[in-house]
């Protein structure tokens, strides 16, 4: 591998160029060059620009390496760049090709912004059939992160940058949101790593950097008499009929409010007494079937008179093509005088779970399956093959009768 460069005759050449001499170089009609040593020279253009260049030979070819513009690149810096390039040349590496590759990498990195990768991640979630709630949360978190570093190449985003964004959320007292935002940003980085456009997930270093939120369980009424009083208040609710029935069904079936709001008539078989929810609408992404007691069937027959023209059991008042607002049921509870610290729409699940378990009449696994909870122990889950369906049917009928009894004492 032949290497050569223009050297002065002495072993320790004198430094031909100096800052004073370079500053005094005047432009001419044509570009001209003034050499330093070891192939380094400065080219003076007719417009007055002064460009550092290195002339070198590699693989038998004479080439020119661009170092930069004077005075942005000083004489000392140009000599350091020349020396580094000569080391590469001695190793058979062409510094011009290395520079071009680095430019391509930087150009490509500019295309791989956090915002762009975030949209790819969101599209991946859509293709995986994630629920609308999950997609909405991803979009919400992306919007928060993009304000600060969405336009930055993902490879240039550091843990301190992310922490600065998270601290803004913490400053508002939203500790849980800050933790969820960190997790979402981490998911996007891990997607980028898997896609080959990033090397690490900087959020890993932030696991213990955030304030831990105090876990607050959703308010729920578990005293039979107090629950009976609530049920009577719901039965006497003077607002929208669909809102009243929505709360009655939540109490009877103990499903998540979101699953109830998005329920569609096609999911119900009132002859077989079952509500079948497809996996894409479930939090745990598994199909879920719910036995319907007679009380639920009667309520559904009543509801069909009001909303049978819509695909949704509980359509929005503004459009039958959309479900009711997620705030509707909780707002109704507030109108009845129940604060958020006393009862929530989600709290009916806790009421059912607590009282069913306290009765000691039912297998805890049947109660968990009724709530659509998934066993976290994989080995135990592998052996729990049955859905406890027969027991769940009896459990559903028992719970409906219990609620009727609570109304009597409430």
URNORMO-V638323 format. One record per residue. N is the residue number from 1. PHI is phi in whole degrees, -180 to 180 (NA if undefined). PSI is psi in radians with two decimals (* if undefined). Layout:
BEGIN
n=N phi=PHI psi=PSI
n=N phi=PHI psi=PSI
END
This chain:
BEGIN
n=1 phi=NA psi=1.85
n=2 phi=-80 psi=2.42
n=3 phi=-133 psi=2.31
n=4 phi=-151 psi=2.74
n=5 phi=-155 psi=2.75
n=6 phi=-74 psi=2.01
n=7 phi=-113 psi=2.73
n=8 phi=-73 psi=2.85
n=9 phi=-68 psi=-0.58
n=10 phi=-79 psi=2.72
n=11 phi=-66 psi=-0.57
n=12 phi=-118 psi=1.47
n=13 phi=-64 psi=2.61
n=14 phi=-75 psi=2.61
n=15 phi=-82 psi=1.84
n=16 phi=-64 psi=-0.81
n=17 phi=-88 psi=2.66
n=18 phi=-141 psi=2.85
n=19 phi=-60 psi=-0.67
n=20 phi=-65 psi=-0.77
n=21 phi=-65 psi=-0.70
n=22 phi=-65 psi=-0.72
n=23 phi=-65 psi=-0.50
n=24 phi=-86 psi=-0.08
n=25 phi=-70 psi=2.17
n=26 phi=-104 psi=2.56
n=27 phi=-68 psi=2.63
n=28 phi=-123 psi=-3.12
n=29 phi=-64 psi=-0.57
n=30 phi=-122 psi=2.73
n=31 phi=-61 psi=2.41
n=32 phi=-138 psi=2.82
n=33 phi=-121 psi=2.54
n=34 phi=-128 psi=2.16
n=35 phi=-85 psi=2.63
n=36 phi=-101 psi=-1.72
n=37 phi=-161 psi=2.96
n=38 phi=55 psi=0.65
n=39 phi=88 psi=-0.16
n=40 phi=-80 psi=2.35
n=41 phi=-148 psi=2.89
n=42 phi=-117 psi=2.31
n=43 phi=-103 psi=2.21
n=44 phi=-104 psi=2.06
n=45 phi=-89 psi=2.78
n=46 phi=-57 psi=-0.45
n=47 phi=-85 psi=0.00
n=48 phi=98 psi=-0.14
n=49 phi=-66 psi=2.48
n=50 phi=-121 psi=2.01
n=51 phi=-115 psi=2.28
n=52 phi=-81 psi=2.33
n=53 phi=-138 psi=2.71
n=54 phi=-126 psi=2.15
n=55 phi=-95 psi=2.27
n=56 phi=-149 psi=2.89
n=57 phi=-123 psi=2.33
n=58 phi=-148 psi=2.37
n=59 phi=54 psi=0.61
n=60 phi=80 psi=0.05
n=61 phi=-113 psi=2.47
n=62 phi=-90 psi=2.24
n=63 phi=-134 psi=2.91
n=64 phi=-124 psi=2.33
n=65 phi=-112 psi=2.17
n=66 phi=-84 psi=2.21
n=67 phi=-103 psi=-0.68
n=68 phi=157 psi=-3.02
n=69 phi=-109 psi=2.33
n=70 phi=-84 psi=2.42
n=71 phi=-95 psi=0.08
n=72 phi=-57 psi=-0.66
n=73 phi=-108 psi=1.95
n=74 phi=-73 psi=3.00
n=75 phi=-60 psi=-0.78
n=76 phi=-64 psi=-0.71
n=77 phi=-68 psi=-0.66
n=78 phi=-64 psi=-0.68
n=79 phi=-68 psi=-0.65
n=80 phi=-65 psi=-0.72
n=81 phi=-64 psi=-0.71
n=82 phi=-61 psi=-0.80
n=83 phi=-62 psi=-0.72
n=84 phi=-65 psi=-0.67
n=85 phi=-67 psi=-0.66
n=86 phi=-67 psi=-0.55
n=87 phi=-65 psi=-0.76
n=88 phi=-62 psi=-0.76
n=89 phi=-61 psi=-0.73
n=90 phi=-62 psi=-0.46
n=91 phi=-91 psi=0.09
n=92 phi=82 psi=0.25
n=93 phi=-101 psi=2.28
n=94 phi=-86 psi=1.96
n=95 phi=-63 psi=-0.53
n=96 phi=-66 psi=-0.72
n=97 phi=-67 psi=-0.68
n=98 phi=-62 psi=-0.73
n=99 phi=-64 psi=-0.72
n=100 phi=-64 psi=-0.71
n=101 phi=-63 psi=-0.73
n=102 phi=-64 psi=-0.64
n=103 phi=-63 psi=-0.74
n=104 phi=-63 psi=-0.72
n=105 phi=-64 psi=-0.75
n=106 phi=-65 psi=-0.72
n=107 phi=-63 psi=-0.70
n=108 phi=-68 psi=-0.69
n=109 phi=-62 psi=-0.65
n=110 phi=-62 psi=-0.51
n=111 phi=-77 psi=-0.43
n=112 phi=-94 psi=1.10
n=113 phi=-76 psi=2.83
n=114 phi=-60 psi=-0.72
n=115 phi=-62 psi=-0.73
n=116 phi=-67 psi=-0.79
n=117 phi=-66 psi=-0.62
n=118 phi=-62 psi=-0.71
n=119 phi=-66 psi=-0.65
n=120 phi=-64 psi=-0.72
n=121 phi=-64 psi=-0.72
n=122 phi=-63 psi=-0.72
n=123 phi=-64 psi=-0.65
n=124 phi=-62 psi=-0.75
n=125 phi=-62 psi=-0.70
n=126 phi=-62 psi=-0.79
n=127 phi=-66 psi=-0.48
n=128 phi=-80 psi=-0.07
n=129 phi=78 psi=0.48
n=130 phi=-62 psi=2.65
n=131 phi=-66 psi=2.79
n=132 phi=-60 psi=-0.63
n=133 phi=-62 psi=-0.75
n=134 phi=-66 psi=-0.76
n=135 phi=-64 psi=-0.71
n=136 phi=-63 psi=-0.70
n=137 phi=-67 psi=-0.68
n=138 phi=-63 psi=-0.78
n=139 phi=-62 psi=-0.70
n=140 phi=-63 psi=-0.81
n=141 phi=-68 psi=-0.66
n=142 phi=-61 psi=-0.74
n=143 phi=-61 psi=-0.71
n=144 phi=-65 psi=-0.79
n=145 phi=-71 psi=-0.67
n=146 phi=-64 psi=-0.47
n=147 phi=-59 psi=-0.61
n=148 phi=-98 psi=-0.71
n=149 phi=-143 psi=0.41
n=150 phi=-62 psi=-0.59
n=151 phi=-86 psi=-0.10
n=152 phi=-82 psi=2.52
n=153 phi=-58 psi=2.42
n=154 phi=-62 psi=-0.46
n=155 phi=-74 psi=-0.24
n=156 phi=-99 psi=-0.01
n=157 phi=-87 psi=2.23
n=158 phi=-111 psi=2.92
n=159 phi=-59 psi=-0.77
n=160 phi=-60 psi=-0.62
n=161 phi=-62 psi=-0.81
n=162 phi=-66 psi=-0.74
n=163 phi=-61 psi=-0.64
n=164 phi=-60 psi=-0.72
n=165 phi=-66 psi=-0.76
n=166 phi=-66 psi=-0.60
n=167 phi=-64 psi=-0.57
n=168 phi=-63 psi=-0.69
n=169 phi=-69 psi=-0.75
n=170 phi=-61 psi=-0.66
n=171 phi=-60 psi=-0.40
n=172 phi=-90 psi=0.04
n=173 phi=83 psi=0.15
n=174 phi=-92 psi=1.21
n=175 phi=-67 psi=-0.70
n=176 phi=-65 psi=-0.72
n=177 phi=-63 psi=-0.68
n=178 phi=-61 psi=-0.74
n=179 phi=-66 psi=-0.72
n=180 phi=-68 psi=-0.64
n=181 phi=-65 psi=-0.75
n=182 phi=-59 psi=-0.75
n=183 phi=-64 psi=-0.70
n=184 phi=-68 psi=-0.74
n=185 phi=-61 psi=-0.71
n=186 phi=-62 psi=-0.69
n=187 phi=-62 psi=-0.69
n=188 phi=-68 psi=-0.70
n=189 phi=-65 psi=-0.71
n=190 phi=-66 psi=-0.58
n=191 phi=-65 psi=-0.71
n=192 phi=-64 psi=-0.69
n=193 phi=-62 psi=-0.80
n=194 phi=-64 psi=-0.51
n=195 phi=-85 psi=-0.10
n=196 phi=84 psi=0.24
n=197 phi=-107 psi=-0.01
n=198 phi=-146 psi=2.78
n=199 phi=-106 psi=-0.50
n=200 phi=-141 psi=2.90
n=201 phi=-109 psi=1.78
n=202 phi=-66 psi=-0.29
n=203 phi=-71 psi=-0.30
n=204 phi=-60 psi=-0.61
n=205 phi=-74 psi=-0.15
n=206 phi=-103 psi=0.15
n=207 phi=-55 psi=-0.71
n=208 phi=-106 psi=0.23
n=209 phi=-89 psi=-0.29
n=210 phi=-99 psi=2.71
n=211 phi=-69 psi=2.26
n=212 phi=-78 psi=2.21
n=213 phi=-72 psi=2.59
n=214 phi=-79 psi=2.15
n=215 phi=-70 psi=2.13
n=216 phi=-116 psi=2.03
n=217 phi=-73 psi=2.55
n=218 phi=-63 psi=2.40
n=219 phi=-63 psi=2.44
n=220 phi=-153 psi=2.57
n=221 phi=-97 psi=2.18
n=222 phi=-122 psi=0.00
n=223 phi=-84 psi=2.17
n=224 phi=-53 psi=-0.77
n=225 phi=-66 psi=-0.79
n=226 phi=-65 psi=-0.64
n=227 phi=-67 psi=-0.67
n=228 phi=-62 psi=-0.69
n=229 phi=-63 psi=-0.69
n=230 phi=-64 psi=-0.78
n=231 phi=-61 psi=-0.69
n=232 phi=-65 psi=-0.65
n=233 phi=-65 psi=-0.67
n=234 phi=-67 psi=-0.78
n=235 phi=-60 psi=-0.52
n=236 phi=-96 psi=0.14
n=237 phi=-60 psi=2.29
n=238 phi=-100 psi=0.14
n=239 phi=-84 psi=-2.61
n=240 phi=-61 psi=2.41
n=241 phi=-61 psi=-0.70
n=242 phi=-64 psi=-0.59
n=243 phi=-68 psi=-0.78
n=244 phi=-59 psi=-0.82
n=245 phi=-67 psi=-0.60
n=246 phi=-59 psi=-0.76
n=247 phi=-69 psi=-0.66
n=248 phi=-63 psi=-0.73
n=249 phi=-69 psi=-0.63
n=250 phi=-60 psi=-0.78
n=251 phi=-63 psi=-0.73
n=252 phi=-73 psi=-0.75
n=253 phi=-103 psi=-0.24
n=254 phi=55 psi=0.66
n=255 phi=-95 psi=2.90
n=256 phi=-65 psi=2.47
n=257 phi=-55 psi=-0.66
n=258 phi=-64 psi=-0.67
n=259 phi=-67 psi=-0.62
n=260 phi=-72 psi=-0.78
n=261 phi=-60 psi=-0.65
n=262 phi=-92 psi=0.11
n=263 phi=-62 psi=2.46
n=264 phi=-119 psi=2.60
n=265 phi=-59 psi=-0.57
n=266 phi=-66 psi=-0.26
n=267 phi=-83 psi=-0.15
n=268 phi=-106 psi=2.29
n=269 phi=-117 psi=1.73
n=270 phi=-81 psi=-0.09
n=271 phi=-87 psi=-0.69
n=272 phi=-90 psi=-0.08
n=273 phi=59 psi=0.94
n=274 phi=-146 psi=2.48
n=275 phi=-111 psi=2.08
n=276 phi=-110 psi=1.97
n=277 phi=-100 psi=2.18
n=278 phi=-69 psi=2.70
n=279 phi=-57 psi=-0.67
n=280 phi=-65 psi=-0.27
n=281 phi=-99 psi=-0.05
n=282 phi=-99 psi=2.53
n=283 phi=-59 psi=-0.69
n=284 phi=-92 psi=0.14
n=285 phi=58 psi=0.67
n=286 phi=-131 psi=2.47
n=287 phi=-56 psi=2.52
n=288 phi=-140 psi=2.27
n=289 phi=-114 psi=2.46
n=290 phi=-126 psi=2.12
n=291 phi=-70 psi=2.45
n=292 phi=-106 psi=2.02
n=293 phi=-71 psi=2.91
n=294 phi=-59 psi=-0.65
n=295 phi=-61 psi=-0.68
n=296 phi=-68 psi=-0.69
n=297 phi=-62 psi=-0.71
n=298 phi=-64 psi=-0.74
n=299 phi=-65 psi=-0.70
n=300 phi=-66 psi=-0.67
n=301 phi=-62 psi=-0.67
n=302 phi=-66 psi=-0.75
n=303 phi=-65 psi=-0.62
n=304 phi=-59 psi=-0.52
n=305 phi=-64 psi=-0.49
n=306 phi=-97 psi=-0.62
n=307 phi=-127 psi=0.23
n=308 phi=-62 psi=-0.32
n=309 phi=-80 psi=-0.20
n=310 phi=-106 psi=2.73
n=311 phi=-73 psi=-0.41
n=312 phi=-92 psi=2.51
n=313 phi=-66 psi=-0.67
n=314 phi=-125 psi=1.33
n=315 phi=-73 psi=2.78
n=316 phi=-66 psi=2.62
n=317 phi=-68 psi=-0.39
n=318 phi=-87 psi=-0.54
n=319 phi=-155 psi=2.27
n=320 phi=-72 psi=-0.13
n=321 phi=-88 psi=-0.05
n=322 phi=-127 psi=2.62
n=323 phi=-77 psi=2.90
n=324 phi=-61 psi=2.76
n=325 phi=-64 psi=2.60
n=326 phi=-69 psi=-0.26
n=327 phi=-90 psi=-0.19
n=328 phi=-60 psi=-0.85
n=329 phi=-69 psi=-0.74
n=330 phi=-66 psi=-0.64
n=331 phi=-63 psi=-0.64
n=332 phi=-65 psi=-0.71
n=333 phi=-62 psi=-0.67
n=334 phi=-66 psi=-0.67
n=335 phi=-63 psi=-0.50
n=336 phi=-81 psi=-0.06
n=337 phi=99 psi=0.15
n=338 phi=-98 psi=2.06
n=339 phi=-77 psi=2.96
n=340 phi=-65 psi=-0.34
n=341 phi=-85 psi=-0.19
n=342 phi=-100 psi=-0.82
n=343 phi=-157 psi=2.50
n=344 phi=-130 psi=2.89
n=345 phi=-61 psi=-0.63
n=346 phi=-72 psi=-0.36
n=347 phi=-66 psi=-0.34
n=348 phi=-61 psi=-0.49
n=349 phi=-67 psi=-0.73
n=350 phi=-68 psi=-0.65
n=351 phi=-60 psi=-0.85
n=352 phi=-62 psi=-0.86
n=353 phi=-60 psi=-0.81
n=354 phi=-63 psi=-0.88
n=355 phi=-73 psi=-0.58
n=356 phi=-68 psi=-0.73
n=357 phi=-69 psi=-0.68
n=358 phi=-67 psi=-0.42
n=359 phi=-70 psi=-0.40
n=360 phi=59 psi=0.37
n=361 phi=-94 psi=-0.26
n=362 phi=-128 psi=2.59
n=363 phi=-64 psi=2.21
n=364 phi=-55 psi=-0.55
n=365 phi=-66 psi=-0.62
n=366 phi=-66 psi=-0.69
n=367 phi=-65 psi=-0.75
n=368 phi=-63 psi=-0.71
n=369 phi=-68 psi=-0.61
n=370 phi=-62 psi=-0.57
n=371 phi=-86 psi=-0.01
n=372 phi=63 psi=0.54
n=373 phi=-84 psi=2.56
n=374 phi=-108 psi=2.30
n=375 phi=-60 psi=2.17
n=376 phi=-77 psi=-0.47
n=377 phi=-78 psi=1.93
n=378 phi=-64 psi=-0.65
n=379 phi=-66 psi=-0.82
n=380 phi=-64 psi=-0.68
n=381 phi=-64 psi=-0.60
n=382 phi=-64 psi=-0.56
n=383 phi=-88 psi=-0.36
n=384 phi=-86 psi=1.14
n=385 phi=-73 psi=-0.59
n=386 phi=-73 psi=2.65
n=387 phi=-94 psi=0.07
n=388 phi=57 psi=0.61
n=389 phi=-62 psi=-0.86
n=390 phi=-60 psi=-0.73
n=391 phi=-69 psi=-0.62
n=392 phi=-67 psi=-0.59
n=393 phi=-62 psi=-0.80
n=394 phi=-66 psi=-0.67
n=395 phi=-62 psi=-0.76
n=396 phi=-63 psi=-0.74
n=397 phi=-68 psi=-0.69
n=398 phi=-61 psi=-0.78
n=399 phi=-64 psi=-0.69
n=400 phi=-62 psi=-0.71
n=401 phi=-68 psi=-0.65
n=402 phi=-61 psi=-0.77
n=403 phi=-63 psi=-0.69
n=404 phi=-61 psi=-0.69
n=405 phi=-66 psi=-0.69
n=406 phi=-63 psi=-0.60
n=407 phi=-61 psi=-0.61
n=408 phi=-68 psi=-0.57
n=409 phi=-97 psi=-0.18
n=410 phi=-78 psi=*
END
